[in-house]
Amino acid sequence: MHRLNRTASNVADTERFNPFCRLSQYRRRKAHTRLRNKYSSQQPRSPPKTEESIDSQATVVPKEPNRVEGPNRVDTIALEEGRQQPAEKEMEEHKTILGQFKTAMFNSWINVLLVFAPVGIATHYAGVDPTIVFVMNFIAIIPLAALLSYGTEEIALYCGDVLGGLLNASFGNAVELIVSILALVKGEIVIVQTSLIGSILSNLLLVLGMAFIAGGYNRIEQNFNTTVAQTASSLLALAVGSLVVPTAFHLASPTNKGITELSRGTAVILLLVYASYLLFQLKTHSAMYNEPSEKSPKRNHVEPAGKSLVNASASVSHAVAMGKPRPEEEDSVEEEKEEPALTLWAAIILLVASTALVAICSECLVDSIDDLVTTAGISRVFVGLILLPIVGNAAEHATAVTVAIKDKMDLSIGVAVGSSMQIALLVIPFIVVLGWIIGEDRMTLYFDGFQVMILFVSVLLVNYLIQDGKSNYLEGNLLVALYIIVALASYFYPEEGPLAQASE
């Protein structure tokens, strides 16, 4: 029995601190709380007990329902059943097709933007101005990406911890993958490369920087699990190295002979490294990700230097000695067992439908890029490096900032750095292998030197900032400042530069 209890505890810890599952659990917990509050409000509240009512209850023995004779007995039973009827009726309605549709559509306010999906598709086939087509489909993909993520999380809840983590890892960057595949098939190599690098930069600089700023504006500093963050950043350094090597190889061999073979072999190695990382995180070393980080007090509660440290240390030690949970463990005590809000078939239908709509809107988006570049006067590099990454990451960006404000920095860093790592070790190598399959020899790991350099500097800066396991708003300012510099450089990047020449 002790072994079973310990196993159940380990599984619960893994589900709580697994970066692939924590984001989905956070969203589901908010949805279930709203749903539970709605149902509990249907229950009739009994009036507060007074001293007279307490005395009367002590002296008068209530009659059993079975002893009521005549029509009064039927009325009493009907009254008792009627009190439970509204909540039970709503629970039954929740499981209907209409109820499941409402649950999926109303799970986030961002779904109001779904009206742009049919508008964007219609403008594409109606031959409207390409700028309008791009903007309409750009906005439409944002809520569709959120629905795709929601459907994936609901299905993962039925699959268990390991399989659910793999499912979340596979579909975590589905929008970037779909856009890249469509652009690759259409021969838009510049869009493929810049959008993937842009997604990494957006998560590392903009999302992580905004999370540091939002979480640190009323705190001296915040703490997070350095082991998890540094493991992900080390893997990112490996991914950057896989791009630096082909670039250096090109300098030694300007004819590009052998770069295609080098890129394909490197892509296979990166996929194997990512598979070993999943095994490392979900199976063999999952306990490493279970270490809770220290919570940080808000600025208006900070005591004089020295005193706060002593009191904090003493209070935590006393709590541990008394068997009380640590402050970061209190949330885990209050958490209830997660249950899916959608049925399995409803979640599958939602995932398939949202994926299909994302593919259609992405195709309309990619088709309008050429005319957009011509009419609006912006470069493909700016479109791929800055604009397209906003599409697939908008919902995750908002979540990362929101949880950072609540001092859940492990989850925030898991969203930002973890997503960047998946793109670098999973999506980019997969696109190279896919180009190999369809015969697109131009899709290699030889990226433009401009992209490789800014990615190298970004990973270097992030590694410096997270190595101490603490963050503050100044570090967030540094990350956002670097992202703005990159955006300015990409906006003025010459269209006839080496990146455009390499794709021809």
C-alpha positions in Angstrom: 0.0 0.0 0.0 2.9 2.4 0.8 4.4 1.7 -2.6 1.1 2.4 -4.4 0.7 5.7 -2.5 4.3 6.7 -3.3 3.8 5.8 -7.0 0.6 7.9 -7.1 2.4 10.8 -5.5 5.2 10.6 -8.0 2.8 10.6 -10.9 1.0 13.6 -9.5 4.2 15.5 -9.1 5.3 14.6 -12.7 2.0 15.9 -14.0 2.3 19.1 -12.0 5.8 20.0 -13.0 6.1 18.6 -16.5 6.4 21.6 -18.8 4.4 19.7 -21.5 1.4 19.2 -19.1 1.6 22.2 -16.7 0.3 24.7 -19.2 -2.7 22.5 -20.1 -3.4 21.8 -16.5 -3.4 25.5 -15.7 -5.9 26.2 -18.4 -8.1 23.3 -17.5 -8.1 24.2 -13.8 -9.4 27.7 -14.7 -12.1 26.3 -16.9 -13.2 23.7 -14.3 -13.3 26.4 -11.6 -15.6 28.5 -13.7 -17.8 25.5 -14.5 -17.9 24.4 -10.8 -18.8 27.8 -9.6 -21.6 28.0 -12.2 -23.1 24.7 -11.1 -22.7 25.4 -7.4 -24.6 28.6 -7.8 -27.6 26.6 -8.9 -27.9 24.8 -5.6 -30.4 26.5 -3.2 -28.7 27.9 -0.2 -30.1 27.2 3.2 -30.8 30.3 5.5 -28.3 30.9 8.2 -29.1 29.1 11.5 -30.2 31.2 14.4 -30.2 30.2 18.1 -34.0 29.5 17.9 -33.6 27.3 14.9 -30.8 25.4 16.6 -32.9 24.9 19.7 -35.9 23.7 17.7 -33.7 21.2 15.8 -32.4 19.9 19.1 -35.8 19.2 20.5 -37.8 18.2 17.5 -37.0 14.9 15.8 -37.4 15.3 12.0 -39.8 12.8 10.4 -38.3 10.3 8.0 -39.5 10.7 4.4 -40.8 7.1 4.3 -43.1 7.8 7.3 -45.0 10.6 5.4 -48.3 9.3 4.3 -50.7 10.5 1.6 -50.1 13.2 -1.0 -47.7 15.0 1.4 -45.2 12.2 1.0 -45.1 12.7 -2.8 -44.8 16.4 -2.5 -41.9 16.1 -0.1 -39.9 13.7 -2.3 -40.6 15.9 -5.4 -39.4 18.9 -3.5 -36.1 17.2 -2.5 -35.5 16.0 -6.0 -36.4 19.4 -7.5 -33.6 21.0 -5.5 -31.0 18.9 -7.3 -32.6 19.1 -10.7 -31.2 22.4 -12.0 -27.5 21.5 -11.5 -28.0 17.9 -12.8 -29.9 19.2 -15.8 -27.1 21.6 -16.7 -24.5 18.8 -16.3 -26.5 16.7 -18.7 -26.8 19.6 -21.1 -23.0 20.1 -20.9 -22.5 16.6 -22.4 -24.7 17.3 -25.4 -23.4 18.4 -28.8 -24.5 22.0 -28.1 -23.0 21.9 -24.6 -19.7 20.6 -25.9 -19.7 23.3 -28.6 -20.3 26.0 -26.0 -17.5 24.7 -23.9 -15.0 24.7 -26.7 -16.0 28.1 -28.1 -16.3 29.9 -24.7 -13.1 28.6 -23.1 -11.2 31.8 -24.0 -12.1 35.3 -24.9 -9.8 35.2 -27.8 -12.3 33.0 -29.7 -14.2 36.1 -30.6 -11.7 36.5 -33.4 -13.0 33.4 -35.1 -15.2 35.6 -37.2 -12.2 36.5 -39.2 -11.7 32.9 -40.4 -14.5 32.8 -43.0 -13.8 36.5 -43.9 -10.2 35.7 -44.6 -10.9 32.7 -46.7 -13.6 34.6 -48.6 -11.3 37.6 -49.3 -8.6 35.2 -50.7 -10.9 33.6 -53.2 -12.6 36.9 -54.1 -9.4 38.4 -55.3 -9.3 41.3 -52.7 -6.2 43.4 -52.1 -3.4 41.1 -50.8 -2.8 43.3 -47.8 -6.4 42.8 -46.6 -6.1 39.0 -47.3 -2.9 38.8 -45.3 -4.4 40.8 -42.3 -7.7 38.9 -42.2 -6.0 35.5 -42.3 -3.3 36.7 -39.9 -5.9 37.5 -37.3 -7.9 34.4 -38.0 -5.1 32.0 -37.3 -4.6 33.4 -33.7 -7.9 32.0 -32.2 -7.6 28.8 -34.4 -4.2 28.2 -32.9 -5.7 28.5 -29.4 -8.5 26.0 -30.3 -5.9 23.6 -31.7 -3.9 23.8 -28.5 -7.1 23.4 -26.4 -8.1 20.3 -28.3 -4.7 18.8 -28.0 -4.7 19.3 -24.2 -8.1 17.7 -23.8 -7.0 14.6 -25.8 -3.8 14.4 -23.8 -5.8 14.2 -20.6 -7.3 10.9 -21.8 -3.9 9.5 -22.8 -2.0 9.6 -19.5 1.2 11.3 -18.5 3.8 10.0 -21.0 1.6 9.8 -24.1 -0.1 13.1 -23.2 3.3 14.7 -22.9 4.4 13.4 -26.3 1.1 14.6 -27.8 1.5 18.1 -26.4 5.1 18.1 -27.6 4.1 17.1 -31.1 1.3 19.6 -31.5 2.8 22.4 -29.4 4.1 24.2 -32.5 1.5 22.9 -35.0 0.9 26.3 -36.5 4.5 27.0 -37.2 4.8 23.5 -38.7 1.8 23.9 -41.0 2.9 27.3 -42.2 6.4 26.0 -42.9 5.2 22.9 -44.8 2.9 25.0 -47.0 5.7 27.6 -47.6 8.1 24.8 -48.4 5.8 23.2 -50.9 5.4 26.5 -52.6 9.1 27.1 -52.7 9.2 30.0 -50.3 12.5 29.0 -48.6 13.1 32.5 -47.2 9.7 32.4 -45.5 10.3 28.9 -44.1 13.7 29.8 -42.6 12.9 33.2 -41.3 9.6 32.1 -39.7 11.2 29.3 -37.8 14.1 31.5 -36.6 11.6 34.2 -35.8 9.5 31.9 -33.6 12.6 31.0 -31.6 13.5 34.7 -31.2 10.0 35.7 -30.3 9.8 33.1 -27.5 13.3 33.7 -26.2 13.3 37.5 -26.3 9.8 39.0 -26.5 7.8 36.4 -24.5 10.4 35.7 -21.9 11.3 39.4 -21.6 7.6 40.4 -21.1 7.2 37.7 -18.6 10.2 38.9 -16.6 8.9 42.5 -16.7 5.3 41.6 -15.8 6.3 39.3 -13.0 9.0 41.6 -11.6 7.3 45.0 -11.7 6.1 44.6 -8.1 8.7 42.2 -6.9 12.4 42.5 -6.1 13.1 39.3 -8.0 11.6 36.0 -8.9 13.0 32.4 -8.6 12.7 29.4 -10.9 14.2 26.0 -11.4 17.6 26.5 -12.9 18.1 22.9 -13.8 15.1 22.8 -16.1 15.9 26.2 -17.7 19.6 25.5 -18.2 18.9 22.1 -19.7 16.7 23.7 -22.3 19.1 26.5 -23.0 21.9 24.0 -23.5 19.9 22.2 -26.1 19.3 25.5 -27.8 23.0 26.1 -27.9 23.4 22.7 -29.6 20.7 23.8 -32.2 22.6 27.0 -32.8 25.7 25.0 -33.3 24.0 22.9 -35.9 23.3 26.2 -37.9 26.8 27.6 -37.4 28.5 24.6 -38.8 26.8 24.7 -42.3 27.5 28.5 -42.3 31.2 27.9 -41.7 31.2 25.1 -44.2 29.8 27.5 -46.8 32.6 29.9 -46.2 35.1 27.1 -46.9 33.2 25.9 -49.9 31.4 28.8 -51.7 29.9 26.3 -54.3 27.7 24.8 -51.6 28.9 21.4 -52.5 28.1 19.0 -49.7 25.9 21.3 -47.6 22.8 19.4 -48.6 24.2 16.1 -47.4 25.6 17.8 -44.2 22.3 19.4 -43.4 20.3 16.2 -43.8 22.7 14.2 -41.6 22.6 16.9 -39.0 18.8 17.0 -39.1 18.6 13.3 -38.3 21.0 13.7 -35.4 19.0 16.6 -34.0 15.8 14.5 -34.1 17.5 11.7 -32.2 18.7 14.2 -29.6 15.2 15.5 -29.2 13.9 12.0 -28.7 16.5 11.3 -26.1 15.5 14.6 -24.3 11.9 13.4 -24.2 13.0 10.2 -22.6 15.2 12.1 -20.2 12.4 14.5 -19.1 9.4 12.2 -19.1 10.9 9.0 -17.9 14.4 8.6 -16.5 15.0 12.0 -14.9 11.5 13.2 -14.3 12.3 13.9 -10.6 14.6 16.6 -11.7 11.6 18.6 -12.9 9.7 18.1 -9.6 11.8 20.5 -7.6 9.6 23.5 -6.6 11.0 27.0 -6.8 10.9 29.5 -4.0 8.0 32.0 -4.1 8.9 35.7 -4.1 7.0 38.3 -1.9 5.6 41.4 -3.5 7.4 44.7 -3.2 4.9 46.3 -0.7 5.5 43.4 1.7 9.3 43.5 1.7 10.7 44.0 5.2 14.1 45.5 6.0 17.2 43.8 4.7 18.3 40.9 6.8 15.2 40.6 8.9 13.1 39.3 6.0 15.7 36.7 5.2 15.9 35.5 8.7 12.1 35.4 9.2 11.6 33.7 5.9 14.1 31.0 6.6 12.7 30.5 10.1 9.1 30.3 9.0 9.9 27.8 6.2 12.0 25.7 8.6 9.2 25.8 11.2 6.6 24.8 8.6 8.7 21.8 7.4 9.3 20.7 11.0 5.6 20.9 11.8 4.8 18.9 8.7 3.1 21.8 7.0 3.4 22.3 3.3 5.8 24.9 1.9 4.3 28.0 0.4 4.8 26.6 -3.1 3.3 23.3 -2.1 0.1 24.8 -0.8 -1.2 25.2 -4.3 -0.7 21.5 -4.9 -2.6 20.6 -1.8 -5.6 22.7 -2.9 -5.6 21.4 -6.5 -8.2 18.9 -7.4 -8.0 16.0 -9.8 -8.1 17.2 -13.4 -11.0 16.0 -15.5 -11.5 16.8 -19.2 -14.1 19.4 -20.1 -14.7 17.8 -23.5 -15.5 14.2 -24.4 -12.9 12.3 -26.3 -14.7 12.5 -29.6 -15.5 16.2 -29.2 -11.8 16.9 -28.5 -10.8 14.9 -31.6 -13.3 16.7 -33.8 -12.1 20.0 -32.4 -8.5 19.1 -33.1 -9.2 18.0 -36.7 -11.5 20.9 -37.5 -9.1 23.5 -36.1 -6.1 21.9 -37.9 -8.0 22.0 -41.2 -8.9 25.6 -40.8 -5.4 26.6 -39.8 -4.1 24.9 -42.9 -6.6 26.7 -45.2 -6.0 30.1 -43.6 -2.2 29.5 -43.7 -2.4 28.7 -47.4 -4.2 31.9 -48.0 -1.7 33.8 -45.9 1.3 32.3 -47.7 -0.2 33.0 -51.1 -0.6 36.7 -50.3 3.0 37.3 -49.1 4.4 37.9 -52.6 1.9 40.6 -53.4 2.1 42.0 -49.9 5.9 42.5 -50.2 5.4 44.2 -53.6 2.5 46.5 -52.6 3.4 47.3 -49.0 7.1 47.7 -49.6 8.3 45.4 -46.7 10.8 42.7 -47.0 10.2 38.9 -46.8 12.7 38.8 -43.9 10.5 41.1 -41.8 7.3 39.1 -42.6 8.9 35.8 -41.7 11.1 36.9 -38.8 8.6 39.3 -37.0 5.0 39.0 -38.3 4.4 35.3 -38.8 5.7 34.2 -35.3 3.0 36.4 -33.7 0.4 34.2 -35.4 1.1 30.9 -33.8 2.3 32.1 -30.4 -0.2 34.8 -29.4 -2.2 32.6 -27.0 1.0 31.1 -25.4 2.4 34.7 -25.1 -0.6 35.8 -23.1 -0.4 32.7 -20.9 3.3 33.1 -20.1 2.8 36.7 -19.0 -0.3 35.9 -17.0 1.4 33.1 -15.0 4.5 35.2 -14.5 2.4 37.8 -12.8 1.1 35.0 -10.4 4.8 34.2 -9.6 4.7 30.8 -11.5 8.0 31.4 -13.3 8.7 27.7 -13.9 5.6 27.5 -16.0 6.3 30.7 -17.8 9.9 29.7 -18.7 8.6 26.3 -19.7 6.3 27.9 -22.2 8.9 30.3 -23.6 12.1 28.4 -23.6 10.5 25.0 -24.1 8.7 26.2 -27.2 11.9 27.6 -28.7 13.6 24.3 -28.0 10.9 22.3 -29.8 11.2 24.4 -32.9 15.0 24.2 -32.9 15.3 20.4 -32.3 12.0 19.1 -33.8 10.4 21.4 -36.3 13.5 22.7 -38.2 15.1 19.2 -38.6 11.7 17.8 -39.6 11.3 20.5 -42.3 14.8 19.6 -43.7 14.0 15.9 -43.8 10.6 16.8 -45.5 12.5 18.8 -48.1 14.7 15.8 -48.6 11.6 13.6 -49.2 9.9 16.0 -51.7 13.1 16.8 -53.5 13.6 20.4 -52.4 17.4 20.6 -52.2 17.4 24.3 -51.2 15.9 23.5 -47.8 19.1 23.0 -45.8 20.5 24.1 -42.4 22.6 26.7 -44.2 20.8 29.9 -42.9 21.7 33.4 -43.7 24.6 34.8 -41.5 22.3 37.5 -40.2 19.8 35.0 -38.8 22.5 32.8 -37.3 24.3 35.7 -35.7 21.2 37.2 -34.0 20.1 33.7 -32.8 23.6 33.1 -31.4 23.5 36.4 -29.5 20.0 35.8 -28.2 20.8 32.3 -26.9 24.0 33.7 -25.3 22.0 36.5 -23.5 19.3 34.1 -22.3 21.9 31.7 -20.9 23.6 34.6 -19.0 20.3 35.8 -17.5 18.9 32.5 -16.3 22.1 30.9 -14.9 21.4 32.2 -11.4 17.8 31.0 -11.2 16.5 34.5 -10.6 14.9 37.2 -12.7 13.8 40.8 -12.5 12.3 43.5 -14.7 15.7 44.9 -15.8 16.6 41.5 -17.3 13.2 41.6 -19.1 14.1 45.0 -20.4 17.3 43.7 -21.9 15.5 40.9 -23.7 12.8 43.1 -25.2 15.4 45.7 -26.2 17.3 43.1 -28.2 14.1 42.0 -29.8 13.3 45.5 -30.9 16.8 45.9 -32.4 16.3 42.7 -34.3 12.9 43.9 -35.6 14.4 47.2 -36.8 17.3 45.3 -38.5 14.9 42.9 -40.3 12.6 45.7 -41.4 15.5 47.5 -43.2 17.1 44.2 -44.4 17.8 44.5 -48.1 15.5 42.3 -50.3 18.5 41.7 -52.6 20.7 40.5 -49.8 22.4 37.2 -49.5 19.3 35.6 -47.9 17.2 36.3 -51.0 20.0 35.2 -53.3 20.3 31.9 -51.5 16.7 31.0 -52.0 16.8 31.6 -55.8 
